[in-house]
Amino acid sequence: MRRIDSKLPTVGTTIFTLMSQLAEQHRAVNLSQGFPDFRPPPELLALVERCLSERYHQYALMPGSMALRTAIAAKLAAMYDVTADPVTEITVTSGATEAIFDAIQAVVRRHDEVIVFDPCYDSYEPSITLAGGRTIHLPLTQPDFAIDWERLRAALNDRTRLVIVNSPHNPSGALLGRADLDRLAEALRPYDCYLLSDEVYEHVVFDGARHATALAQRELRSRCFAVFSFGKTYHATGWKLGYCVAPAELTAELRRVHQYVTFASTSPLQQAIAEYMAGHPEHHVDLPAFYQERRDYFTALLSPTKFRLRRAAGTYFQLADYSAISTLPDVEFARWLTIEHGVATIPISVFYRDPPDMRLVRFCFAKENSTLDAAAERLRRL
């Protein structure tokens, strides 16, 4: 049989899977992979149970149930003053990662260039590669993890097909504000390219900040795929439900891909979330305070340790500098911390193509206080 010539020869098992496996093997407290260890809202779970017992067992509409798309449109209008047509501009997907993949496959062609900002989510580049594109990595500035606008302007050219931004930013928690989006619109203005705005942590912002969506920036709206996650919002990452909002022309292309990737996402979950959104709009409003309390609790627990922290502005991740603890490279340090001290984390270098010389790891604080207590007790011994 002919030997397989891999389309992704440099891609192996993700660090998130590897660290979670290592945590399980060594019975470590798992603060690595980004998932909560608490349950979704009880009212939502009751709706899921009811929808599972009723008639929602067949395929949903390919773009998503109309009830859910209508609820999404209402939320966008209420929170961001953004108008989106649920028929032609909103598509429900099997997780935000599918939406990202669909958008990239919809517009990127062979030899097109796609700009990403390192450190970045690890699904971007493989999706670009499968589309035949070339990934252009631009490092965010240190220590603020901000866009270097001069480097962006220098990288943009007539081959640029797509620019991907992520705010709130994984892994740093940095935010793009309205002024940043205005500068981005200005930078992209001379070029016939698209924007993919990864906004899955939209409701996890702290200290009174408000999420700035690219959909609310008039120039960006016309060229933008904006991607969101129900899993992040409702503490249900295993449900794998997300959605994409884009102009009708872009949505039509995205759906050409989506219908042959998953066709439709889980019917009873879509109906349950639609009803919960309609009945509990306060959930989105209350979520920043819910996670800020956990961020502050976790950072207070780590204050007596040798880790140096800069409190995250968003997401449910906290970066920690371990320079005062070890000189090991971050991948080796993460393995050592898991195996020898029983706390699993994620090394930051895996989010880079060319990682800088830094000693940073990422902890997930979307956990019960008892989980954070157990981790902190072990970390204080270092």
C-alpha positions as CSV (number, residue, x, y, z in Angstrom):
1,M,0.0,0.0,0.0
2,R,1.2,3.5,-0.9
3,R,2.8,5.3,2.1
4,I,0.7,8.2,3.4
5,D,2.1,11.6,2.7
6,S,0.7,13.6,5.6
7,K,-0.9,16.9,5.0
8,L,0.1,17.9,8.5
9,P,3.5,16.3,9.0
10,T,4.5,18.5,11.9
11,V,1.3,18.1,13.9
12,G,1.2,15.7,16.8
13,T,-1.1,15.3,19.8
14,T,-1.8,18.7,21.3
15,I,-0.1,19.8,24.5
16,F,-3.6,20.1,26.1
17,T,-4.3,16.4,25.7
18,L,-0.7,15.4,26.8
19,M,-0.8,17.5,30.0
20,S,-4.3,16.2,30.9
21,Q,-3.1,12.7,30.4
22,L,-0.1,13.3,32.5
23,A,-2.2,14.8,35.2
24,E,-4.5,11.8,35.3
25,Q,-1.5,9.4,35.3
26,H,0.1,11.2,38.3
27,R,-3.1,12.2,40.0
28,A,-2.2,15.8,39.7
29,V,-4.5,18.7,40.2
30,N,-5.3,19.6,36.6
31,L,-5.1,23.4,36.0
32,S,-3.9,22.8,32.4
33,Q,-6.7,22.4,29.9
34,G,-9.3,25.2,29.8
35,F,-12.4,23.6,31.2
36,P,-14.4,24.3,34.4
37,D,-14.9,21.6,37.0
38,F,-18.3,22.9,38.1
39,R,-21.6,22.3,36.5
40,P,-23.6,24.4,34.1
41,P,-26.5,26.4,35.5
42,P,-29.2,24.1,37.1
43,E,-32.0,25.8,35.1
44,L,-30.1,25.1,31.9
45,L,-29.6,21.4,32.9
46,A,-33.3,21.1,33.6
47,L,-34.1,22.4,30.1
48,V,-31.6,20.0,28.5
49,E,-33.3,17.1,30.4
50,R,-36.7,18.2,29.2
51,C,-35.6,18.7,25.6
52,L,-34.0,15.3,25.6
53,S,-37.2,13.7,26.7
54,E,-39.3,15.6,24.1
55,R,-39.1,15.7,20.4
56,Y,-35.7,17.2,19.7
57,H,-34.0,14.1,18.4
58,Q,-33.6,14.7,14.7
59,Y,-31.3,16.9,12.7
60,A,-31.5,20.6,13.4
61,L,-31.5,23.0,10.5
62,M,-28.0,23.2,8.9
63,P,-27.4,26.8,10.0
64,G,-28.7,26.1,13.5
65,S,-32.2,26.1,15.0
66,M,-34.1,29.3,14.3
67,A,-34.9,29.6,18.0
68,L,-31.2,29.7,18.9
69,R,-30.2,32.0,16.1
70,T,-33.0,34.4,17.1
71,A,-31.8,34.3,20.7
72,I,-28.2,35.1,19.5
73,A,-29.4,38.0,17.5
74,A,-31.3,39.4,20.5
75,K,-28.2,39.1,22.7
76,L,-25.9,40.8,20.2
77,A,-28.4,43.7,20.0
78,A,-28.8,44.0,23.7
79,M,-25.1,43.7,24.7
80,Y,-23.3,45.3,21.7
81,D,-25.9,47.3,19.8
82,V,-25.1,45.0,16.8
83,T,-27.8,44.0,14.3
84,A,-27.4,40.5,12.8
85,D,-29.9,38.8,10.6
86,P,-30.5,35.3,12.2
87,V,-31.5,33.9,8.7
88,T,-28.5,35.1,6.7
89,E,-25.7,36.1,9.1
90,I,-25.7,33.7,12.1
91,T,-24.5,30.0,11.9
92,V,-24.5,27.6,14.8
93,T,-21.5,25.2,14.7
94,S,-20.1,22.2,16.7
95,G,-17.9,24.4,18.8
96,A,-16.0,27.6,18.1
97,T,-13.1,25.6,16.7
98,E,-15.3,24.3,13.9
99,A,-16.4,27.8,13.1
100,I,-12.8,28.9,12.9
101,F,-12.0,26.0,10.6
102,D,-15.0,26.7,8.4
103,A,-14.2,30.4,8.1
104,I,-10.6,29.7,7.1
105,Q,-11.6,27.0,4.6
106,A,-14.2,29.3,3.1
107,V,-11.8,32.2,2.1
108,V,-8.2,31.0,2.1
109,R,-6.7,29.7,-1.1
110,R,-3.4,28.2,-2.1
111,H,-0.5,30.6,-1.5
112,D,-2.7,33.1,0.4
113,E,-1.1,34.6,3.5
114,V,-2.9,34.6,6.9
115,I,-1.6,36.7,9.7
116,V,-1.8,35.4,13.3
117,F,-0.4,37.0,16.5
118,D,1.8,34.8,18.7
119,P,1.1,33.4,21.2
120,C,-2.0,32.0,19.6
121,Y,-4.5,29.1,19.7
122,D,-3.0,26.0,18.2
123,S,-5.9,25.2,15.8
124,Y,-5.2,28.3,13.6
125,E,-2.2,27.2,11.7
126,P,-3.2,23.6,10.8
127,S,-6.5,24.9,9.5
128,I,-4.6,27.4,7.3
129,T,-2.2,24.7,6.1
130,L,-5.1,22.4,5.1
131,A,-6.5,25.3,3.0
132,G,-3.2,25.7,1.2
133,G,-2.3,29.0,2.9
134,R,0.8,30.3,4.5
135,T,0.8,31.4,8.1
136,I,2.6,34.6,8.9
137,H,3.4,34.8,12.7
138,L,3.7,38.2,14.3
139,P,4.7,38.3,18.0
140,L,2.7,40.3,20.4
141,T,4.7,42.9,22.4
142,Q,6.0,42.1,25.9
143,P,4.9,42.3,28.6
144,D,1.5,43.5,27.6
145,F,0.7,41.1,24.8
146,A,-0.3,43.9,22.6
147,I,-0.3,44.2,18.8
148,D,2.8,45.7,17.3
149,W,1.1,48.0,14.8
150,E,4.2,48.8,12.8
151,R,5.0,45.1,12.3
152,L,1.4,44.5,11.3
153,R,1.5,47.2,8.7
154,A,4.8,45.9,7.4
155,A,3.4,42.4,7.1
156,L,0.2,43.3,5.2
157,N,0.4,43.0,1.4
158,D,-1.7,42.0,-1.6
159,R,-1.2,38.3,-0.7
160,T,-2.8,38.8,2.7
161,R,-6.2,37.0,2.6
162,L,-7.0,36.9,6.3
163,V,-6.0,38.3,9.7
164,I,-6.9,36.5,12.9
165,V,-7.3,38.3,16.2
166,N,-8.3,36.9,19.6
167,S,-9.8,39.0,22.4
168,P,-10.0,38.3,25.3
169,H,-6.7,36.6,24.4
170,N,-5.7,33.0,25.2
171,P,-3.3,32.5,26.8
172,S,-2.4,36.0,28.2
173,G,-5.9,37.4,29.0
174,A,-5.1,40.6,27.2
175,L,-7.9,42.6,25.7
176,L,-8.4,44.6,22.5
177,G,-10.3,47.8,23.1
178,R,-12.3,50.0,20.8
179,A,-9.3,52.1,20.0
180,D,-7.4,48.9,19.0
181,L,-10.2,47.9,16.7
182,D,-10.2,51.3,15.1
183,R,-6.4,51.0,14.5
184,L,-7.0,47.5,13.0
185,A,-9.6,48.9,10.6
186,E,-7.2,51.6,9.5
187,A,-4.4,49.1,8.9
188,L,-6.6,46.8,6.9
189,R,-8.3,49.5,4.9
190,P,-6.0,49.4,1.8
191,Y,-6.2,45.6,1.5
192,D,-8.8,43.2,0.1
193,C,-8.6,40.8,3.0
194,Y,-10.9,39.4,5.7
195,L,-10.8,39.4,9.5
196,L,-11.4,36.4,11.8
197,S,-12.2,37.6,15.3
198,D,-12.0,34.9,17.9
199,E,-14.2,36.2,20.8
200,V,-14.9,33.0,22.6
201,Y,-14.2,34.5,26.1
202,E,-16.4,37.6,25.4
203,H,-18.1,37.4,28.8
204,V,-15.0,36.7,30.8
205,V,-13.6,40.3,31.3
206,F,-12.6,41.9,34.6
207,D,-12.2,45.1,36.6
208,G,-15.1,46.9,35.0
209,A,-13.9,46.4,31.4
210,R,-16.4,45.8,28.6
211,H,-15.7,43.4,25.8
212,A,-15.1,45.2,22.5
213,T,-16.5,43.1,19.6
214,A,-15.2,43.5,16.1
215,L,-18.8,43.4,15.0
216,A,-19.4,46.8,16.5
217,Q,-16.6,48.5,14.4
218,R,-18.4,49.5,11.2
219,E,-15.4,49.0,8.8
220,L,-14.5,45.6,10.3
221,R,-18.1,44.4,10.4
222,S,-18.2,44.2,6.6
223,R,-15.1,41.9,6.3
224,C,-15.4,40.0,9.6
225,F,-16.1,36.5,10.8
226,A,-16.8,36.7,14.5
227,V,-16.7,33.5,16.5
228,F,-18.2,32.8,19.9
229,S,-18.6,29.8,22.3
230,F,-21.5,28.5,24.3
231,G,-19.2,26.1,26.1
232,K,-17.2,28.9,27.6
233,T,-20.3,30.9,28.5
234,Y,-22.3,28.1,30.2
235,H,-19.4,26.0,31.7
236,A,-20.1,23.2,29.2
237,T,-17.1,22.8,26.9
238,G,-18.0,19.2,26.3
239,W,-21.2,20.2,24.5
240,K,-19.2,21.6,21.6
241,L,-21.5,24.4,20.6
242,G,-20.5,27.7,19.1
243,Y,-21.5,30.1,16.4
244,C,-20.2,32.5,13.8
245,V,-21.6,35.9,12.9
246,A,-20.6,37.4,9.5
247,P,-22.1,39.4,6.6
248,A,-24.5,37.4,4.4
249,E,-22.0,36.9,1.6
250,L,-19.4,35.5,4.0
251,T,-21.9,33.4,5.9
252,A,-23.0,31.8,2.6
253,E,-19.4,30.7,1.9
254,L,-18.9,29.5,5.5
255,R,-22.1,27.4,5.3
256,R,-20.8,25.7,2.1
257,V,-18.0,24.3,4.3
258,H,-20.0,23.8,7.5
259,Q,-22.7,21.6,5.8
260,Y,-20.0,19.1,4.9
261,V,-18.1,19.2,8.2
262,T,-20.9,18.6,10.7
263,F,-24.0,19.6,8.7
264,A,-25.9,20.3,12.0
265,S,-25.1,20.5,15.7
266,T,-26.9,18.8,18.5
267,S,-30.7,19.5,18.4
268,P,-31.7,19.2,22.1
269,L,-28.8,21.3,23.3
270,Q,-29.6,24.1,20.8
271,Q,-33.2,24.2,21.9
272,A,-32.3,24.2,25.6
273,I,-29.8,27.0,25.2
274,A,-32.2,29.1,23.1
275,E,-34.8,28.9,25.9
276,Y,-32.2,29.6,28.6
277,M,-31.0,32.7,26.8
278,A,-34.5,34.0,26.5
279,G,-35.3,33.3,30.1
280,H,-32.0,34.2,31.8
281,P,-30.3,37.1,30.0
282,E,-28.7,38.0,33.3
283,H,-26.3,35.0,33.0
284,H,-24.1,36.9,30.5
285,V,-24.2,40.1,32.6
286,D,-23.2,38.3,35.8
287,L,-20.4,36.1,34.3
288,P,-17.6,38.6,34.6
289,A,-18.1,39.0,38.3
290,F,-18.4,35.2,38.7
291,Y,-15.0,34.6,37.1
292,Q,-13.3,37.7,38.6
293,E,-14.0,36.3,42.0
294,R,-12.2,33.1,41.0
295,R,-9.3,35.0,39.5
296,D,-8.9,37.1,42.7
297,Y,-9.2,34.0,44.9
298,F,-6.6,32.1,42.9
299,T,-4.1,35.0,42.7
300,A,-4.5,35.6,46.5
301,L,-3.7,31.9,47.1
302,L,-0.5,32.2,45.0
303,S,0.7,35.5,46.5
304,P,2.9,33.7,49.1
305,T,4.5,31.6,46.4
306,K,7.6,32.3,44.3
307,F,5.5,32.7,41.2
308,R,5.2,36.2,39.8
309,L,1.8,37.1,38.6
310,R,0.2,39.8,36.5
311,R,-3.5,39.5,37.0
312,A,-5.4,38.6,33.8
313,A,-7.7,41.2,32.3
314,G,-9.9,38.5,30.7
315,T,-10.3,34.7,30.1
316,Y,-10.1,32.2,32.9
317,F,-6.4,31.7,32.6
318,Q,-3.6,33.2,34.7
319,L,0.0,33.5,33.5
320,A,2.7,32.8,36.1
321,D,6.4,33.6,35.8
322,Y,8.4,30.8,37.5
323,S,11.9,32.4,37.0
324,A,12.5,32.4,40.8
325,I,11.7,28.7,41.0
326,S,13.5,27.0,38.1
327,T,15.7,27.6,35.0
328,L,14.1,24.7,33.2
329,P,12.5,25.5,29.8
330,D,8.8,25.8,30.2
331,V,7.8,22.4,28.6
332,E,10.2,20.6,30.9
333,F,9.0,22.7,33.9
334,A,5.4,21.9,33.2
335,R,6.2,18.2,33.1
336,W,8.3,18.5,36.3
337,L,5.5,20.4,38.1
338,T,3.0,17.7,37.1
339,I,5.0,14.6,37.9
340,E,7.0,15.8,41.0
341,H,4.6,18.3,42.6
342,G,1.2,17.2,41.4
343,V,-0.1,20.4,39.6
344,A,-0.6,20.3,35.8
345,T,-0.2,23.5,33.8
346,I,0.4,24.6,30.2
347,P,3.8,25.9,28.9
348,I,3.4,29.2,27.0
349,S,6.1,28.3,24.3
350,V,3.6,25.9,22.6
351,F,1.5,28.9,21.6
352,Y,4.5,30.3,19.5
353,R,6.2,29.4,16.3
354,D,9.4,31.1,17.6
355,P,9.0,31.3,21.4
356,P,11.0,34.0,23.1
357,D,13.2,33.3,26.1
358,M,10.6,33.5,28.9
359,R,9.7,31.4,31.9
360,L,5.9,31.5,31.8
361,V,3.2,28.9,32.4
362,R,-0.6,29.1,32.2
363,F,-3.0,28.0,35.0
364,C,-6.7,27.6,34.5
365,F,-8.7,29.0,37.4
366,A,-12.2,28.0,36.2
367,K,-12.3,25.6,39.1
368,E,-14.1,25.0,42.4
369,N,-12.4,26.7,45.3
370,S,-11.5,23.3,46.7
371,T,-9.6,22.5,43.5
372,L,-7.7,25.8,43.6
373,D,-7.0,25.3,47.3
374,A,-5.5,21.8,46.6
375,A,-3.3,23.2,43.8
376,A,-2.1,26.2,45.8
377,E,-1.2,24.0,48.8
378,R,1.2,22.1,46.5
379,L,2.5,25.2,44.8
380,R,3.4,26.9,48.1
381,R,5.9,24.1,48.8
382,L,8.1,25.0,45.8
